[in-house]
Amino acid sequence: MAHHGWYAVYDSDAADAGEPVVLYDASGCRDFRADTAVVVETVRRFLAAARRAR
């Protein structure tokens, strides 16, 4: 099976939630290892920023 990229979205089912936020979209990226490392780092940074904002 070939890797075709990651797509990561932040969404919430909370009543006051805004629109979903695309955190990462690398559709078409064939390098699984490199793409996975980037998406993981992107999600980590997003979570760290969200924690600081609380």
C-alpha positions in Angstrom: 0.0 0.0 0.0 1.3 3.4 -1.0 1.3 6.4 1.3 -0.5 9.4 -0.2 -0.1 12.0 2.6 -1.6 12.9 5.9 -4.6 15.2 6.6 -5.1 16.4 10.2 -8.0 18.5 11.3 -9.0 19.9 14.7 -12.7 19.8 15.2 -15.0 19.7 18.2 -18.6 18.7 18.8 -19.0 21.4 21.5 -22.0 23.6 21.0 -19.9 26.8 20.9 -17.2 25.3 18.6 -16.0 27.2 15.6 -15.3 25.8 12.2 -12.8 22.9 11.9 -9.2 23.9 11.5 -6.9 22.1 9.1 -3.6 21.5 10.9 -1.9 19.7 8.1 -2.6 18.7 4.6 0.1 16.9 2.6 -2.0 14.9 0.2 0.2 13.5 -2.5 3.3 13.2 -0.2 4.7 9.7 -0.9 7.5 9.7 1.8 5.7 8.1 4.8 8.5 8.6 7.3 9.2 12.2 6.5 5.5 13.1 6.2 4.6 11.3 9.5 7.4 13.2 11.3 6.1 16.5 10.1 2.4 15.8 10.9 3.3 14.7 14.4 5.4 17.8 15.0 2.6 20.0 13.7 0.1 18.4 16.0 2.5 18.7 19.0 3.0 22.4 18.3 -0.8 23.0 18.0 -1.4 21.2 21.3 1.4 23.1 23.1 0.0 26.4 21.8 -3.6 25.4 22.9 -2.3 24.5 26.3 -0.5 27.9 26.7 -3.7 29.7 25.6 -5.8 28.2 28.4 
